[in-house]
Every structure is written in C-alpha cells, then in structure tokens.
Amino acid sequence: MSESIERLYDEIHGPKLTPYELIENVKLPNYISVDFSKDSENNIIAYTKCLLKDGNNALFTYVFNKENKLISLKSLVRGVEEEVYNRKSEVEKFYLLASQSLKPSVKAI
C-alpha cells in the first residue's frame, strides 16, 4: 500500500528529469544534438537526437511544464513513434492503485 502512495506522490511532485539534465546528454558520444523550444502554453519542448548501437538515429521529444517537470516523453525510432512516459497517465494509474489499497474490503456474510 505505502509503495503505491509513494509512487503517486513521486508522479505528482517529482521532476523525473529536468531540461538542465538533458543538456548533459549532448556530451555523450552517441548524442548528436539537444535542442529546446517552447509551445503555445509555454511548456519547454526538448528534442534529443542520438545514434543507436545498430546505426539508426533516434529522436526523443520531451515536454516539460513551467515548473520544469517532465510531462511526457516520446521516441521516434525506425519510423515508429512511441509514448515512453506520460505523467497524467502515471498519476491516474497510481491514484487508482493507492485508492484501491485504502478501501476496506467488505464481504457479505
């Protein structure tokens, strides 16, 4: 029970990764670029491009809110886009788990 509550708290309040930490990735030998922009809601959008071991390029798109918390992460590898992380979905998942563990089980006699 406490694990799901801790995970819920972390999903709500934890940054996971910050835009500043992404800058460090460009120093890695397989990273090609790290670019930043913002959207109409003033979220920070980060694009990282790296070379995979198999020789293909991968593009990762990070979205951060005004508090620098990671909101979502998508990858584009070999033409296939995948959502790697979505804060809203994770909060909903751990909220459900936490609320289920807090409800008393009632059995009819």
Order of alpha helices (4+ residues) and beta strands (2+ residues): alpha-alpha-beta-beta-beta-beta-beta-alpha
